[in-house]
Amino acid sequence: MRRTKIVVTIGPSTQDVETIEALINKGVNVFRLNFSHGTHAEHEENIKKIRQASKNTGRVVAILQDISGPKVRIGKIDGILKLKKGDLLKLCKKAQEKNELEISYPAIVDMVALGDEVFFSDGTIKSLVIDKDKNCLTLKLLNSGELTSFKGVNFPKTKLNISAITKKDEADLAFGAKHDIDFVALSFVQCKADILKAKKILKKLNFNPFIIAKIETATAMQNLDEILQVSDGVMVARGDLGAEFGVTKLPRIQKHIIKKANELNKPSITATQMLSSMKENPFPTRAEVSDIANAVYDGTDAVMLSDETAVGKYPLEAVQVLHDTIKDVEKEYPYFKDFQVQNSSDVVAKAAVQMSENLKDPIVTFTTSGYSAKAISRFRPGVNVYAVSHSLKTHRQLSLIWGVRPLFVMEKSDNPSKLLYLFVKKLLDENRISKDKQFIVTMGSVSGKAGSTNLIRLLDKEGMEAVFKYKF
């Protein structure tokens, strides 16, 4: 069983049921909907297709809604603007002359100070603020390049006082609530207040997805600890991170984010240009394969494809490369991590993983909220981990968690002995196991209560026979 999960972006190359089924069969766990593109009607159609494909294949997959956030862009340019090192350029609240660029968030002009850096087009064009007035920043270009309409703008040394959630995002979140999306990725998060604002909006919508904070700004890196404390997971968004810090610093930053997430039991997704060359070519570069392997060794829960599956020519081949690379790395993955426990459920999880290290038996965890399955995953067991819940939503959300395979949804029961009986009976009736198979079980003494896992049981042949002595 592959342990590191695969997230792919749906787009024109992959938005038919047959292709989505093929992606699921190749190992995709989560489908990303990019709300920077497309209409609600188009996203609704894709949600229906993903859920139909999941039903057709009999495999649990989840949906991630990636909302746009306050992406700062320049306005429209006539043709291509050719820039030379040393040239002066004006970035304005409102463009009034031909050589002036307009910015999508005019208030940013007031926030930027002399000497601050301004980067364009994913950091490929760099400039320095040498003058400013009420309407414009005067920039001196540090390198040459070409600029076209609506390219992104980054301010790596400027603290931008703008909300991570726009009016468009609020409408998109209401759409996500209507369709019971599993994960929401928040773009351009800067601090914990951005996450708390999202939670407040989601609570009003009676919507409880996992919130994934996209780490893509220098300010987010400064506030990483507080962001991790209040979010459900993080995405290493290497596109804008590379623009803010420079690409040479990305490997170190990636390792730092993933390490922190692992320590705090928060899932991490590594994203952007994992297999960029496969947009046009059926085979990856050696560097891209090494990049995938590096992310897996770092401890990421999932790797993500964007353009490769949204608009690329070889989406199925790209997923196959991800799957094959991960599987090979996991042959020599450093399993059985030793993290400090945070609560009693973590103590049980760690003990179960330590048992599995000695016995080499798989772990089955009964989980209501998914926490106990995540707690087991945190210690990176080298055995298969199966999750059983009464909630399909919990199963879908566990699709992102390293090493956890949602097994099946069971009817809720307050009696742990009855739950175990029904579980074993189902396994035997469906010929999923033989009676001589043994596994480690974690569950709560009060079934169906979130956060109550406090029991470990080694279920061997004698244990299964003992379970059937109960009369239910």
TORKOL-4160 file (C-alpha; in steps of 0.2 Angstrom, whole numbers, padded with zeros to 4 digits, m for minus):
472
<pt num="1" X="0000" Y="0000" Z="0000"/>
<pt num="2" X="0007" Y="0017" Z="m0005"/>
<pt num="3" X="0008" Y="0028" Z="0010"/>
<pt num="4" X="0011" Y="0046" Z="0004"/>
<pt num="5" X="m0005" Y="0053" Z="m0004"/>
<pt num="6" X="m0008" Y="0060" Z="m0021"/>
<pt num="7" X="m0018" Y="0076" Z="m0025"/>
<pt num="8" X="m0022" Y="0082" Z="m0042"/>
<pt num="9" X="m0030" Y="0097" Z="m0050"/>
<pt num="10" X="m0045" Y="0095" Z="m0061"/>
<pt num="11" X="m0045" Y="0105" Z="m0077"/>
<pt num="12" X="m0049" Y="0104" Z="m0096"/>
<pt num="13" X="m0037" Y="0089" Z="m0097"/>
<pt num="14" X="m0046" Y="0078" Z="m0084"/>
<pt num="15" X="m0064" Y="0084" Z="m0082"/>
<pt num="16" X="m0073" Y="0069" Z="m0089"/>
<pt num="17" X="m0079" Y="0054" Z="m0078"/>
<pt num="18" X="m0069" Y="0041" Z="m0088"/>
<pt num="19" X="m0052" Y="0051" Z="m0085"/>
<pt num="20" X="m0057" Y="0054" Z="m0067"/>
<pt num="21" X="m0060" Y="0035" Z="m0064"/>
<pt num="22" X="m0043" Y="0031" Z="m0072"/>
<pt num="23" X="m0034" Y="0044" Z="m0061"/>
<pt num="24" X="m0043" Y="0036" Z="m0046"/>
<pt num="25" X="m0037" Y="0018" Z="m0052"/>
<pt num="26" X="m0019" Y="0025" Z="m0053"/>
<pt num="27" X="m0020" Y="0030" Z="m0035"/>
<pt num="28" X="m0026" Y="0048" Z="m0034"/>
<pt num="29" X="m0033" Y="0052" Z="m0016"/>
<pt num="30" X="m0039" Y="0070" Z="m0017"/>
<pt num="31" X="m0045" Y="0081" Z="m0032"/>
<pt num="32" X="m0041" Y="0099" Z="m0031"/>
<pt num="33" X="m0053" Y="0112" Z="m0038"/>
<pt num="34" X="m0044" Y="0129" Z="m0042"/>
<pt num="35" X="m0057" Y="0143" Z="m0038"/>
<pt num="36" X="m0045" Y="0155" Z="m0047"/>
<pt num="37" X="m0052" Y="0148" Z="m0063"/>
<pt num="38" X="m0070" Y="0142" Z="m0068"/>
<pt num="39" X="m0087" Y="0146" Z="m0063"/>
<pt num="40" X="m0098" Y="0139" Z="m0049"/>
<pt num="41" X="m0108" Y="0129" Z="m0062"/>
<pt num="42" X="m0092" Y="0121" Z="m0069"/>
<pt num="43" X="m0086" Y="0117" Z="m0052"/>
<pt num="44" X="m0102" Y="0109" Z="m0048"/>
<pt num="45" X="m0101" Y="0098" Z="m0063"/>
<pt num="46" X="m0084" Y="0092" Z="m0058"/>
<pt num="47" X="m0090" Y="0088" Z="m0040"/>
<pt num="48" X="m0103" Y="0077" Z="m0047"/>
<pt num="49" X="m0091" Y="0069" Z="m0059"/>
<pt num="50" X="m0078" Y="0066" Z="m0045"/>
<pt num="51" X="m0091" Y="0058" Z="m0034"/>
<pt num="52" X="m0099" Y="0048" Z="m0048"/>
<pt num="53" X="m0081" Y="0041" Z="m0052"/>
<pt num="54" X="m0078" Y="0037" Z="m0034"/>
<pt num="55" X="m0094" Y="0027" Z="m0033"/>
<pt num="56" X="m0090" Y="0018" Z="m0049"/>
<pt num="57" X="m0073" Y="0013" Z="m0043"/>
<pt num="58" X="m0078" Y="0009" Z="m0026"/>
<pt num="59" X="m0064" Y="0020" Z="m0019"/>
<pt num="60" X="m0065" Y="0034" Z="m0006"/>
<pt num="61" X="m0058" Y="0050" Z="m0013"/>
<pt num="62" X="m0059" Y="0068" Z="m0006"/>
<pt num="63" X="m0061" Y="0085" Z="m0014"/>
<pt num="64" X="m0051" Y="0101" Z="m0010"/>
<pt num="65" X="m0057" Y="0118" Z="m0013"/>
<pt num="66" X="m0043" Y="0130" Z="m0016"/>
<pt num="67" X="m0050" Y="0148" Z="m0015"/>
<pt num="68" X="m0041" Y="0162" Z="m0023"/>
<pt num="69" X="m0037" Y="0174" Z="m0009"/>
<pt num="70" X="m0030" Y="0191" Z="m0012"/>
<pt num="71" X="m0018" Y="0187" Z="m0026"/>
<pt num="72" X="m0010" Y="0204" Z="m0031"/>
<pt num="73" X="m0009" Y="0207" Z="m0049"/>
<pt num="74" X="m0005" Y="0220" Z="m0062"/>
<pt num="75" X="m0018" Y="0226" Z="m0074"/>
<pt num="76" X="m0020" Y="0225" Z="m0092"/>
<pt num="77" X="m0004" Y="0228" Z="m0103"/>
<pt num="78" X="m0005" Y="0231" Z="m0122"/>
<pt num="79" X="0005" Y="0217" Z="m0129"/>
<pt num="80" X="0022" Y="0213" Z="m0121"/>
<pt num="81" X="0031" Y="0225" Z="m0110"/>
<pt num="82" X="0050" Y="0223" Z="m0113"/>
<pt num="83" X="0060" Y="0228" Z="m0098"/>
<pt num="84" X="0079" Y="0231" Z="m0096"/>
<pt num="85" X="0090" Y="0231" Z="m0080"/>
<pt num="86" X="0091" Y="0249" Z="m0073"/>
<pt num="87" X="0075" Y="0255" Z="m0081"/>
<pt num="88" X="0062" Y="0264" Z="m0071"/>
<pt num="89" X="0044" Y="0258" Z="m0069"/>
<pt num="90" X="0029" Y="0265" Z="m0060"/>
<pt num="91" X="0017" Y="0254" Z="m0051"/>
<pt num="92" X="0001" Y="0264" Z="m0047"/>
<pt num="93" X="m0016" Y="0264" Z="m0038"/>
<pt num="94" X="m0023" Y="0270" Z="m0055"/>
<pt num="95" X="m0013" Y="0271" Z="m0071"/>
<pt num="96" X="m0013" Y="0288" Z="m0079"/>
<pt num="97" X="0001" Y="0286" Z="m0092"/>
<pt num="98" X="0007" Y="0273" Z="m0104"/>
<pt num="99" X="0022" Y="0268" Z="m0094"/>
<pt num="100" X="0012" Y="0265" Z="m0078"/>
<pt num="101" X="0006" Y="0249" Z="m0072"/>
<pt num="102" X="m0010" Y="0247" Z="m0061"/>
<pt num="103" X="m0011" Y="0236" Z="m0046"/>
<pt num="104" X="m0026" Y="0226" Z="m0041"/>
<pt num="105" X="m0025" Y="0231" Z="m0023"/>
<pt num="106" X="m0022" Y="0250" Z="m0023"/>
<pt num="107" X="m0020" Y="0252" Z="m0004"/>
<pt num="108" X="m0004" Y="0242" Z="m0005"/>
<pt num="109" X="0005" Y="0257" Z="m0013"/>
<pt num="110" X="0003" Y="0266" Z="0005"/>
<pt num="111" X="0010" Y="0250" Z="0014"/>
<pt num="112" X="0026" Y="0249" Z="0004"/>
<pt num="113" X="0042" Y="0259" Z="0010"/>
<pt num="114" X="0057" Y="0265" Z="0001"/>
<pt num="115" X="0070" Y="0252" Z="m0001"/>
<pt num="116" X="0057" Y="0238" Z="m0002"/>
<pt num="117" X="0058" Y="0225" Z="m0015"/>
<pt num="118" X="0044" Y="0222" Z="m0028"/>
<pt num="119" X="0044" Y="0206" Z="m0039"/>
<pt num="120" X="0034" Y="0202" Z="m0054"/>
<pt num="121" X="0029" Y="0186" Z="m0063"/>
<pt num="122" X="0033" Y="0173" Z="m0050"/>
<pt num="123" X="0049" Y="0182" Z="m0045"/>
<pt num="124" X="0057" Y="0182" Z="m0062"/>
<pt num="125" X="0057" Y="0201" Z="m0063"/>
<pt num="126" X="0064" Y="0210" Z="m0048"/>
<pt num="127" X="0064" Y="0228" Z="m0043"/>
<pt num="128" X="0068" Y="0240" Z="m0029"/>
<pt num="129" X="0057" Y="0255" Z="m0023"/>
<pt num="130" X="0067" Y="0271" Z="m0025"/>
<pt num="131" X="0053" Y="0284" Z="m0024"/>
<pt num="132" X="0034" Y="0285" Z="m0020"/>
<pt num="133" X="0020" Y="0297" Z="m0020"/>
<pt num="134" X="0002" Y="0296" Z="m0016"/>
<pt num="135" X="m0003" Y="0287" Z="m0032"/>
<pt num="136" X="0013" Y="0277" Z="m0037"/>
<pt num="137" X="0029" Y="0268" Z="m0033"/>
<pt num="138" X="0044" Y="0271" Z="m0043"/>
<pt num="139" X="0054" Y="0255" Z="m0046"/>
<pt num="140" X="0071" Y="0252" Z="m0052"/>
<pt num="141" X="0073" Y="0236" Z="m0061"/>
<pt num="142" X="0086" Y="0224" Z="m0055"/>
<pt num="143" X="0086" Y="0212" Z="m0070"/>
<pt num="144" X="0079" Y="0212" Z="m0088"/>
<pt num="145" X="0063" Y="0203" Z="m0093"/>
<pt num="146" X="0046" Y="0203" Z="m0101"/>
<pt num="147" X="0029" Y="0207" Z="m0093"/>
<pt num="148" X="0012" Y="0203" Z="m0099"/>
<pt num="149" X="m0006" Y="0207" Z="m0092"/>
<pt num="150" X="m0012" Y="0202" Z="m0075"/>
<pt num="151" X="0005" Y="0194" Z="m0069"/>
<pt num="152" X="0007" Y="0192" Z="m0050"/>
<pt num="153" X="0016" Y="0204" Z="m0039"/>
<pt num="154" X="0026" Y="0199" Z="m0023"/>
<pt num="155" X="0032" Y="0211" Z="m0009"/>
<pt num="156" X="0044" Y="0199" Z="0000"/>
<pt num="157" X="0049" Y="0213" Z="0013"/>
<pt num="158" X="0033" Y="0221" Z="0016"/>
<pt num="159" X="0019" Y="0217" Z="0029"/>
<pt num="160" X="0003" Y="0218" Z="0019"/>
<pt num="161" X="m0012" Y="0223" Z="0029"/>
<pt num="162" X="m0025" Y="0214" Z="0018"/>
<pt num="163" X="m0037" Y="0201" Z="0022"/>
<pt num="164" X="m0033" Y="0183" Z="0016"/>
<pt num="165" X="m0052" Y="0181" Z="0012"/>
<pt num="166" X="m0060" Y="0192" Z="m0001"/>
<pt num="167" X="m0079" Y="0194" Z="m0005"/>
<pt num="168" X="m0076" Y="0182" Z="m0019"/>
<pt num="169" X="m0069" Y="0169" Z="m0007"/>
<pt num="170" X="m0084" Y="0171" Z="0005"/>
<pt num="171" X="m0096" Y="0167" Z="m0010"/>
<pt num="172" X="m0084" Y="0152" Z="m0014"/>
<pt num="173" X="m0085" Y="0146" Z="0004"/>
<pt num="174" X="m0104" Y="0146" Z="0003"/>
<pt num="175" X="m0103" Y="0136" Z="m0013"/>
<pt num="176" X="m0091" Y="0124" Z="m0004"/>
<pt num="177" X="m0103" Y="0122" Z="0011"/>
<pt num="178" X="m0118" Y="0118" Z="m0001"/>
<pt num="179" X="m0108" Y="0104" Z="m0009"/>
<pt num="180" X="m0100" Y="0097" Z="0007"/>
<pt num="181" X="m0082" Y="0099" Z="0002"/>
<pt num="182" X="m0069" Y="0090" Z="0012"/>
<pt num="183" X="m0054" Y="0102" Z="0012"/>
<pt num="184" X="m0053" Y="0121" Z="0010"/>
<pt num="185" X="m0036" Y="0128" Z="0005"/>
<pt num="186" X="m0034" Y="0146" Z="0010"/>
<pt num="187" X="m0022" Y="0157" Z="m0001"/>
<pt num="188" X="m0010" Y="0170" Z="0005"/>
<pt num="189" X="m0013" Y="0166" Z="0024"/>
<pt num="190" X="m0002" Y="0178" Z="0034"/>
<pt num="191" X="m0006" Y="0175" Z="0052"/>
<pt num="192" X="m0018" Y="0165" Z="0063"/>
<pt num="193" X="m0031" Y="0179" Z="0062"/>
<pt num="194" X="m0034" Y="0174" Z="0044"/>
<pt num="195" X="m0038" Y="0156" Z="0049"/>
<pt num="196" X="m0049" Y="0161" Z="0063"/>
<pt num="197" X="m0059" Y="0173" Z="0051"/>
<pt num="198" X="m0061" Y="0158" Z="0039"/>
<pt num="199" X="m0067" Y="0147" Z="0054"/>
<pt num="200" X="m0080" Y="0160" Z="0059"/>
<pt num="201" X="m0087" Y="0161" Z="0041"/>
<pt num="202" X="m0087" Y="0142" Z="0040"/>
<pt num="203" X="m0096" Y="0141" Z="0057"/>
<pt num="204" X="m0110" Y="0152" Z="0051"/>
<pt num="205" X="m0112" Y="0141" Z="0036"/>
<pt num="206" X="m0113" Y="0126" Z="0047"/>
<pt num="207" X="m0098" Y="0119" Z="0037"/>
<pt num="208" X="m0084" Y="0110" Z="0044"/>
<pt num="209" X="m0070" Y="0106" Z="0032"/>
<pt num="210" X="m0052" Y="0103" Z="0036"/>
<pt num="211" X="m0043" Y="0121" Z="0033"/>
<pt num="212" X="m0027" Y="0119" Z="0024"/>
<pt num="213" X="m0016" Y="0135" Z="0026"/>
<pt num="214" X="m0006" Y="0139" Z="0010"/>
<pt num="215" X="0011" Y="0145" Z="0016"/>
<pt num="216" X="0017" Y="0156" Z="0002"/>
<pt num="217" X="0023" Y="0173" Z="0009"/>
<pt num="218" X="0037" Y="0178" Z="0020"/>
<pt num="219" X="0025" Y="0184" Z="0033"/>
<pt num="220" X="0017" Y="0167" Z="0034"/>
<pt num="221" X="0034" Y="0159" Z="0037"/>
<pt num="222" X="0037" Y="0172" Z="0051"/>
<pt num="223" X="0020" Y="0166" Z="0059"/>
<pt num="224" X="0021" Y="0148" Z="0054"/>
<pt num="225" X="0020" Y="0142" Z="0072"/>
<pt num="226" X="0004" Y="0151" Z="0076"/>
<pt num="227" X="m0004" Y="0147" Z="0059"/>
<pt num="228" X="m0001" Y="0128" Z="0062"/>
<pt num="229" X="m0009" Y="0129" Z="0079"/>
<pt num="230" X="m0026" Y="0134" Z="0072"/>
<pt num="231" X="m0026" Y="0126" Z="0055"/>
<pt num="232" X="m0029" Y="0108" Z="0051"/>
<pt num="233" X="m0015" Y="0107" Z="0039"/>
<pt num="234" X="m0003" Y="0116" Z="0027"/>
<pt num="235" X="0002" Y="0117" Z="0009"/>
<pt num="236" X="0020" Y="0121" Z="0004"/>
<pt num="237" X="0015" Y="0133" Z="m0010"/>
<pt num="238" X="0032" Y="0134" Z="m0019"/>
<pt num="239" X="0027" Y="0145" Z="m0033"/>
<pt num="240" X="0024" Y="0161" Z="m0023"/>
<pt num="241" X="0037" Y="0155" Z="m0009"/>
<pt num="242" X="0050" Y="0154" Z="m0023"/>
<pt num="243" X="0045" Y="0172" Z="m0028"/>
<pt num="244" X="0046" Y="0179" Z="m0011"/>
<pt num="245" X="0062" Y="0170" Z="m0005"/>
<pt num="246" X="0071" Y="0165" Z="m0021"/>
<pt num="247" X="0071" Y="0147" Z="m0028"/>
<pt num="248" X="0088" Y="0143" Z="m0020"/>
<pt num="249" X="0080" Y="0144" Z="m0002"/>
<pt num="250" X="0065" Y="0133" Z="m0006"/>
<pt num="251" X="0072" Y="0116" Z="m0001"/>
<pt num="252" X="0077" Y="0122" Z="0016"/>
<pt num="253" X="0060" Y="0131" Z="0018"/>
<pt num="254" X="0051" Y="0115" Z="0012"/>
<pt num="255" X="0059" Y="0104" Z="0025"/>
<pt num="256" X="0056" Y="0117" Z="0039"/>
<pt num="257" X="0037" Y="0118" Z="0036"/>
<pt num="258" X="0035" Y="0099" Z="0034"/>
<pt num="259" X="0045" Y="0096" Z="0050"/>
<pt num="260" X="0035" Y="0108" Z="0060"/>
<pt num="261" X="0019" Y="0100" Z="0053"/>
<pt num="262" X="0024" Y="0083" Z="0057"/>
<pt num="263" X="0028" Y="0088" Z="0075"/>
<pt num="264" X="0011" Y="0096" Z="0077"/>
<pt num="265" X="0002" Y="0081" Z="0069"/>
<pt num="266" X="m0005" Y="0092" Z="0055"/>
<pt num="267" X="m0005" Y="0085" Z="0037"/>
<pt num="268" X="0006" Y="0094" Z="0024"/>
<pt num="269" X="0005" Y="0095" Z="0005"/>
<pt num="270" X="0020" Y="0099" Z="m0006"/>
<pt num="271" X="0014" Y="0108" Z="m0022"/>
<pt num="272" X="0020" Y="0117" Z="m0037"/>
<pt num="273" X="0030" Y="0111" Z="m0052"/>
<pt num="274" X="0032" Y="0093" Z="m0046"/>
<pt num="275" X="0032" Y="0087" Z="m0064"/>
<pt num="276" X="0031" Y="0103" Z="m0074"/>
<pt num="277" X="0040" Y="0095" Z="m0089"/>
<pt num="278" X="0026" Y="0082" Z="m0091"/>
<pt num="279" X="0014" Y="0096" Z="m0096"/>
<pt num="280" X="0021" Y="0093" Z="m0114"/>
<pt num="281" X="0032" Y="0077" Z="m0112"/>
<pt num="282" X="0027" Y="0059" Z="m0108"/>
<pt num="283" X="0042" Y="0057" Z="m0097"/>
<pt num="284" X="0049" Y="0067" Z="m0082"/>
<pt num="285" X="0066" Y="0074" Z="m0080"/>
<pt num="286" X="0078" Y="0066" Z="m0067"/>
<pt num="287" X="0078" Y="0081" Z="m0057"/>
<pt num="288" X="0059" Y="0081" Z="m0055"/>
<pt num="289" X="0059" Y="0063" Z="m0049"/>
<pt num="290" X="0072" Y="0067" Z="m0037"/>
<pt num="291" X="0061" Y="0082" Z="m0031"/>
<pt num="292" X="0046" Y="0070" Z="m0028"/>
<pt num="293" X="0058" Y="0058" Z="m0018"/>
<pt num="294" X="0065" Y="0072" Z="m0008"/>
<pt num="295" X="0047" Y="0078" Z="m0003"/>
<pt num="296" X="0043" Y="0060" Z="0003"/>
<pt num="297" X="0059" Y="0059" Z="0013"/>
<pt num="298" X="0055" Y="0076" Z="0021"/>
<pt num="299" X="0039" Y="0068" Z="0028"/>
<pt num="300" X="0026" Y="0076" Z="0017"/>
<pt num="301" X="0008" Y="0068" Z="0019"/>
<pt num="302" X="0004" Y="0072" Z="0000"/>
<pt num="303" X="0012" Y="0078" Z="m0016"/>
<pt num="304" X="0001" Y="0088" Z="m0028"/>
<pt num="305" X="0000" Y="0091" Z="m0047"/>
<pt num="306" X="m0007" Y="0107" Z="m0054"/>
<pt num="307" X="m0005" Y="0111" Z="m0072"/>
<pt num="308" X="0001" Y="0094" Z="m0075"/>
<pt num="309" X="m0016" Y="0087" Z="m0073"/>
<pt num="310" X="m0027" Y="0102" Z="m0076"/>
<pt num="311" X="m0020" Y="0107" Z="m0094"/>
<pt num="312" X="m0006" Y="0095" Z="m0097"/>
<pt num="313" X="m0005" Y="0083" Z="m0111"/>
<pt num="314" X="m0001" Y="0068" Z="m0100"/>
<pt num="315" X="m0011" Y="0068" Z="m0084"/>
<pt num="316" X="m0012" Y="0049" Z="m0082"/>
<pt num="317" X="0007" Y="0047" Z="m0085"/>
<pt num="318" X="0011" Y="0060" Z="m0073"/>
<pt num="319" X="0001" Y="0052" Z="m0059"/>
<pt num="320" X="0009" Y="0035" Z="m0063"/>
<pt num="321" X="0026" Y="0043" Z="m0061"/>
<pt num="322" X="0021" Y="0050" Z="m0044"/>
<pt num="323" X="0015" Y="0033" Z="m0039"/>
<pt num="324" X="0030" Y="0023" Z="m0045"/>
<pt num="325" X="0042" Y="0036" Z="m0037"/>
<pt num="326" X="0033" Y="0036" Z="m0020"/>
<pt num="327" X="0032" Y="0017" Z="m0020"/>
<pt num="328" X="0051" Y="0015" Z="m0023"/>
<pt num="329" X="0056" Y="0028" Z="m0010"/>
<pt num="330" X="0045" Y="0020" Z="0003"/>
<pt num="331" X="0055" Y="0004" Z="0002"/>
<pt num="332" X="0068" Y="0013" Z="0012"/>
<pt num="333" X="0058" Y="0026" Z="0021"/>
<pt num="334" X="0063" Y="0030" Z="0039"/>
<pt num="335" X="0048" Y="0023" Z="0047"/>
<pt num="336" X="0043" Y="0024" Z="0066"/>
<pt num="337" X="0046" Y="0042" Z="0070"/>
<pt num="338" X="0047" Y="0047" Z="0089"/>
<pt num="339" X="0037" Y="0062" Z="0093"/>
<pt num="340" X="0032" Y="0069" Z="0110"/>
<pt num="341" X="0014" Y="0064" Z="0114"/>
<pt num="342" X="0001" Y="0078" Z="0116"/>
<pt num="343" X="m0013" Y="0070" Z="0125"/>
<pt num="344" X="m0020" Y="0053" Z="0130"/>
<pt num="345" X="m0026" Y="0048" Z="0113"/>
<pt num="346" X="m0008" Y="0051" Z="0107"/>
<pt num="347" X="m0001" Y="0039" Z="0120"/>
<pt num="348" X="m0013" Y="0026" Z="0114"/>
<pt num="349" X="m0008" Y="0029" Z="0096"/>
<pt num="350" X="0011" Y="0029" Z="0100"/>
<pt num="351" X="0009" Y="0012" Z="0110"/>
<pt num="352" X="0000" Y="0004" Z="0095"/>
<pt num="353" X="0013" Y="0010" Z="0083"/>
<pt num="354" X="0027" Y="0003" Z="0095"/>
<pt num="355" X="0017" Y="m0014" Z="0095"/>
<pt num="356" X="0016" Y="m0014" Z="0076"/>
<pt num="357" X="0035" Y="m0011" Z="0075"/>
<pt num="358" X="0038" Y="m0027" Z="0085"/>
<pt num="359" X="0024" Y="m0038" Z="0079"/>
<pt num="360" X="0023" Y="m0032" Z="0061"/>
<pt num="361" X="0004" Y="m0033" Z="0062"/>
<pt num="362" X="m0007" Y="m0020" Z="0053"/>
<pt num="363" X="m0016" Y="m0007" Z="0064"/>
<pt num="364" X="m0035" Y="m0005" Z="0063"/>
<pt num="365" X="m0042" Y="0011" Z="0071"/>
<pt num="366" X="m0060" Y="0015" Z="0075"/>
<pt num="367" X="m0062" Y="0034" Z="0074"/>
<pt num="368" X="m0076" Y="0046" Z="0074"/>
<pt num="369" X="m0067" Y="0062" Z="0070"/>
<pt num="370" X="m0052" Y="0055" Z="0062"/>
<pt num="371" X="m0040" Y="0061" Z="0076"/>
<pt num="372" X="m0035" Y="0044" Z="0081"/>
<pt num="373" X="m0030" Y="0039" Z="0064"/>
<pt num="374" X="m0020" Y="0055" Z="0062"/>
<pt num="375" X="m0012" Y="0052" Z="0078"/>
<pt num="376" X="m0006" Y="0035" Z="0072"/>
<pt num="377" X="0000" Y="0042" Z="0056"/>
<pt num="378" X="0011" Y="0055" Z="0064"/>
<pt num="379" X="0022" Y="0041" Z="0071"/>
<pt num="380" X="0024" Y="0034" Z="0053"/>
<pt num="381" X="0021" Y="0016" Z="0056"/>
<pt num="382" X="0029" Y="0004" Z="0044"/>
<pt num="383" X="0013" Y="m0007" Z="0043"/>
<pt num="384" X="m0003" Y="m0004" Z="0035"/>
<pt num="385" X="m0016" Y="0007" Z="0044"/>
<pt num="386" X="m0034" Y="0005" Z="0041"/>
<pt num="387" X="m0048" Y="0017" Z="0047"/>
<pt num="388" X="m0066" Y="0012" Z="0052"/>
<pt num="389" X="m0079" Y="0026" Z="0055"/>
<pt num="390" X="m0097" Y="0029" Z="0055"/>
<pt num="391" X="m0094" Y="0044" Z="0045"/>
<pt num="392" X="m0091" Y="0045" Z="0026"/>
<pt num="393" X="m0085" Y="0063" Z="0028"/>
<pt num="394" X="m0072" Y="0057" Z="0040"/>
<pt num="395" X="m0066" Y="0043" Z="0028"/>
<pt num="396" X="m0065" Y="0056" Z="0014"/>
<pt num="397" X="m0054" Y="0068" Z="0025"/>
<pt num="398" X="m0043" Y="0054" Z="0030"/>
<pt num="399" X="m0039" Y="0052" Z="0011"/>
<pt num="400" X="m0026" Y="0065" Z="0014"/>
<pt num="401" X="m0017" Y="0057" Z="0029"/>
<pt num="402" X="m0001" Y="0048" Z="0027"/>
<pt num="403" X="m0002" Y="0029" Z="0028"/>
<pt num="404" X="m0021" Y="0029" Z="0032"/>
<pt num="405" X="m0032" Y="0019" Z="0021"/>
<pt num="406" X="m0051" Y="0021" Z="0025"/>
<pt num="407" X="m0058" Y="0003" Z="0026"/>
<pt num="408" X="m0077" Y="0005" Z="0027"/>
<pt num="409" X="m0091" Y="0015" Z="0035"/>
<pt num="410" X="m0100" Y="0005" Z="0049"/>
<pt num="411" X="m0116" Y="0009" Z="0058"/>
<pt num="412" X="m0114" Y="0019" Z="0074"/>
<pt num="413" X="m0114" Y="0009" Z="0090"/>
<pt num="414" X="m0111" Y="0014" Z="0108"/>
<pt num="415" X="m0105" Y="m0003" Z="0113"/>
<pt num="416" X="m0087" Y="m0006" Z="0108"/>
<pt num="417" X="m0089" Y="m0025" Z="0110"/>
<pt num="418" X="m0103" Y="m0025" Z="0098"/>
<pt num="419" X="m0094" Y="m0014" Z="0086"/>
<pt num="420" X="m0079" Y="m0026" Z="0086"/>
<pt num="421" X="m0091" Y="m0041" Z="0083"/>
<pt num="422" X="m0099" Y="m0032" Z="0068"/>
<pt num="423" X="m0082" Y="m0027" Z="0061"/>
<pt num="424" X="m0074" Y="m0045" Z="0062"/>
<pt num="425" X="m0090" Y="m0052" Z="0055"/>
<pt num="426" X="m0090" Y="m0041" Z="0040"/>
<pt num="427" X="m0072" Y="m0045" Z="0037"/>
<pt num="428" X="m0075" Y="m0063" Z="0037"/>
<pt num="429" X="m0091" Y="m0063" Z="0028"/>
<pt num="430" X="m0083" Y="m0053" Z="0014"/>
<pt num="431" X="m0068" Y="m0064" Z="0014"/>
<pt num="432" X="m0056" Y="m0050" Z="0017"/>
<pt num="433" X="m0046" Y="m0059" Z="0030"/>
<pt num="434" X="m0044" Y="m0077" Z="0036"/>
<pt num="435" X="m0046" Y="m0082" Z="0054"/>
<pt num="436" X="m0028" Y="m0085" Z="0057"/>
<pt num="437" X="m0024" Y="m0066" Z="0053"/>
<pt num="438" X="m0020" Y="m0055" Z="0068"/>
<pt num="439" X="m0020" Y="m0036" Z="0069"/>
<pt num="440" X="m0019" Y="m0022" Z="0082"/>
<pt num="441" X="m0035" Y="m0012" Z="0086"/>
<pt num="442" X="m0037" Y="0005" Z="0094"/>
<pt num="443" X="m0054" Y="0011" Z="0099"/>
<pt num="444" X="m0063" Y="0020" Z="0113"/>
<pt num="445" X="m0072" Y="0012" Z="0128"/>
<pt num="446" X="m0086" Y="0024" Z="0123"/>
<pt num="447" X="m0089" Y="0021" Z="0105"/>
<pt num="448" X="m0094" Y="0036" Z="0094"/>
<pt num="449" X="m0087" Y="0049" Z="0105"/>
<pt num="450" X="m0073" Y="0060" Z="0097"/>
<pt num="451" X="m0057" Y="0060" Z="0106"/>
<pt num="452" X="m0061" Y="0045" Z="0117"/>
<pt num="453" X="m0048" Y="0032" Z="0110"/>
<pt num="454" X="m0041" Y="0023" Z="0125"/>
<pt num="455" X="m0040" Y="0005" Z="0121"/>
<pt num="456" X="m0028" Y="m0006" Z="0112"/>
<pt num="457" X="m0031" Y="m0024" Z="0108"/>
<pt num="458" X="m0021" Y="m0037" Z="0099"/>
<pt num="459" X="m0035" Y="m0047" Z="0089"/>
<pt num="460" X="m0028" Y="m0064" Z="0085"/>
<pt num="461" X="m0037" Y="m0080" Z="0081"/>
<pt num="462" X="m0042" Y="m0083" Z="0099"/>
<pt num="463" X="m0047" Y="m0065" Z="0101"/>
<pt num="464" X="m0059" Y="m0066" Z="0086"/>
<pt num="465" X="m0066" Y="m0082" Z="0093"/>
<pt num="466" X="m0069" Y="m0073" Z="0109"/>
<pt num="467" X="m0078" Y="m0059" Z="0100"/>
<pt num="468" X="m0091" Y="m0071" Z="0093"/>
<pt num="469" X="m0095" Y="m0077" Z="0110"/>
<pt num="470" X="m0105" Y="m0061" Z="0113"/>
<pt num="471" X="m0123" Y="m0062" Z="0108"/>
<pt num="472" X="m0129" Y="m0046" Z="0098"/>
